[in-house]
Amino acid sequence: MAGGDLININPNALNSTIEFLTAMVTPTLLISATGSLVLSTSTRLGRVVDRARELETRLSDLITVEDKTTIPLYEKRLDTVVKLLDKVTTRSRILQKALSAFYFGLNFFILTSVTIAAAAFFTTYRWLPIPIGIIGIMFLFWGGVQMVRETRLATATINAEMDFTWTLAKTVAPREIISRYTKMIDENLEKTKD
């Protein structure tokens, strides 16, 4: 082997190798990103399930209490817990749909990598990774749409709970304390109008 053979590399072989490696990187990045979405969505779903269980316990405690007159705003409290439970249940279902979409996307990105490797050996199938990758991206998009829906519902749930908490505070807290906070809330509302 002469010293010149090490320096003279076939540029066509190098270009096809670089092209192949570049093609393999894109699905790998999408797999990594989708894995992060799966992890965060799973965590969020776990929290929502825990919240549903907590609300079920609160509901059970409310409906089994002997003297309902001892609980301030009993009817409003019961109504709020039922509404929150409904919202949390809906959030759970939306998160399950998003998680399924992310898993489908993940599988299609893995399949894209496999078909890229197969296309390196069978050039007649070079077109195959493209539609498979596009399907994976569509699943990723659909999962993202579901997450936007869930986030909006999460905000509505928090607002409903805070509204009830404020109503409860105005009912049971001493008037001098509530009047201070009512003034602050009114001032903040005026500032946001400007």
C-alpha positions in Angstrom: 0.0 0.0 0.0 1.5 3.3 -1.0 1.3 6.4 1.0 -0.7 8.1 -1.7 -3.5 5.6 -1.3 -4.4 6.9 2.1 -4.8 10.4 0.8 -6.7 9.5 -2.4 -10.2 8.8 -1.1 -13.0 8.1 -3.5 -15.2 11.3 -3.2 -18.3 9.5 -4.4 -18.0 6.9 -1.6 -17.4 9.6 1.0 -20.4 11.7 -0.2 -22.8 8.8 -0.1 -21.5 7.9 3.4 -22.0 11.5 4.6 -25.4 11.6 2.9 -26.5 8.3 4.6 -25.3 9.5 8.1 -27.0 12.9 7.6 -30.2 11.1 6.7 -30.0 9.0 9.8 -29.5 12.0 12.2 -32.8 13.7 11.4 -35.1 10.8 12.6 -32.8 10.5 15.7 -33.4 14.1 16.6 -37.1 13.6 16.1 -37.0 10.5 18.2 -35.2 12.4 21.0 -37.7 15.3 20.9 -40.7 13.0 20.8 -39.3 11.0 23.8 -39.2 14.3 25.7 -42.8 15.0 24.8 -43.8 11.5 25.9 -42.0 11.9 29.2 -43.5 15.3 30.0 -47.0 14.2 28.9 -46.8 11.1 31.0 -45.8 13.2 34.0 -48.7 15.5 33.4 -51.1 12.6 33.0 -49.9 11.2 36.3 -50.6 14.5 38.1 -54.0 14.8 36.6 -54.9 11.3 37.7 -53.7 12.1 41.2 -55.8 15.3 41.1 -58.9 13.3 40.0 -58.4 10.9 43.0 -58.0 13.8 45.4 -61.2 15.4 44.0 -63.0 12.0 44.3 -62.0 11.9 48.0 -63.2 15.5 48.6 -66.5 14.6 46.9 -66.9 11.5 48.9 -66.2 13.4 52.1 -68.8 16.1 51.2 -71.6 13.7 50.3 -71.1 11.6 53.4 -71.0 14.4 55.9 -73.8 14.1 58.5 -74.6 17.8 59.1 -74.2 19.7 55.8 -75.1 23.0 57.5 -71.7 23.0 59.3 -69.9 23.4 56.0 -69.8 26.9 54.6 -71.2 27.1 51.1 -71.9 23.4 51.0 -73.9 23.5 47.8 -71.5 25.7 46.0 -68.6 23.6 47.2 -70.2 20.4 46.1 -71.0 22.0 42.7 -67.4 23.2 42.3 -65.9 19.8 43.2 -68.2 18.1 40.6 -67.3 20.6 37.9 -63.6 20.3 38.7 -63.8 16.5 38.6 -65.5 16.8 35.2 -62.7 19.1 33.9 -60.0 16.9 35.3 -61.5 13.8 33.7 -61.7 15.6 30.3 -58.0 16.6 30.7 -57.1 13.0 31.4 -58.7 11.8 28.2 -57.1 14.6 26.2 -53.7 13.7 27.7 -54.2 10.1 26.8 -54.9 11.0 23.2 -51.8 13.2 23.1 -49.7 10.5 24.6 -51.0 8.0 22.0 -50.2 10.4 19.2 -46.7 10.9 20.5 -46.1 7.2 20.8 -47.3 6.7 17.2 -45.0 9.5 16.1 -42.1 7.9 17.9 -42.8 4.5 16.3 -42.9 6.1 12.8 -39.6 8.0 13.4 -38.0 4.7 14.4 -39.5 3.1 11.3 -38.1 6.0 9.3 -34.6 5.2 10.6 -35.0 1.6 9.7 -36.2 2.4 6.2 -33.3 4.8 5.6 -31.0 1.9 6.5 -32.9 -0.4 4.1 -32.9 2.2 1.4 -29.0 2.3 1.6 -29.0 -1.3 0.4 -32.1 -1.3 -1.8 -32.0 1.9 -3.8 -35.4 1.3 -5.4 -36.9 2.0 -2.0 -35.1 5.4 -1.5 -38.5 7.2 -1.5 -40.0 5.1 1.4 -38.5 7.0 4.4 -40.1 10.3 3.3 -43.8 9.4 3.6 -43.1 7.4 6.8 -41.4 10.4 8.3 -44.2 12.7 7.3 -46.7 10.4 9.0 -44.6 10.6 12.2 -44.6 14.4 12.0 -48.4 14.5 11.5 -48.8 12.4 14.7 -46.5 14.8 16.5 -48.5 17.7 15.3 -51.8 16.1 16.4 -50.3 15.4 19.8 -49.3 19.0 20.1 -52.8 20.2 19.2 -54.1 17.9 22.0 -51.6 19.4 24.4 -52.8 22.9 23.6 -56.4 21.8 24.3 -55.4 20.3 27.6 -53.4 23.4 28.6 -56.4 25.6 28.0 -58.6 23.3 30.1 -56.0 23.2 32.8 -56.1 27.0 33.0 -59.9 26.9 33.1 -59.7 24.4 36.0 -57.3 26.6 38.0 -59.5 29.6 37.4 -62.6 27.8 38.5 -60.9 26.6 41.7 -59.5 30.1 42.5 -62.9 31.7 41.9 -64.5 29.3 44.5 -61.6 29.9 46.9 -62.2 33.6 46.7 -65.9 33.2 47.1 -65.3 31.0 50.2 -62.8 33.5 51.6 -65.3 36.4 51.2 -67.9 34.3 53.0 -65.9 33.1 56.0 -63.0 35.6 56.5 -63.5 38.6 58.7 -64.8 41.7 56.8 -61.8 43.9 57.6 -59.4 41.4 56.0 -61.6 40.8 52.9 -62.1 44.5 52.4 -58.3 45.0 52.2 -58.0 42.3 49.5 -61.1 43.5 47.6 -59.5 46.9 47.3 -56.2 45.4 46.0 -58.1 43.3 43.5 -60.1 46.3 42.4 -56.9 48.3 42.0 -55.2 45.6 40.0 -58.3 45.3 37.7 -58.1 49.1 37.1 -54.4 48.8 36.2 -55.1 46.1 33.7 -57.8 48.2 32.1 -55.3 51.0 31.4 
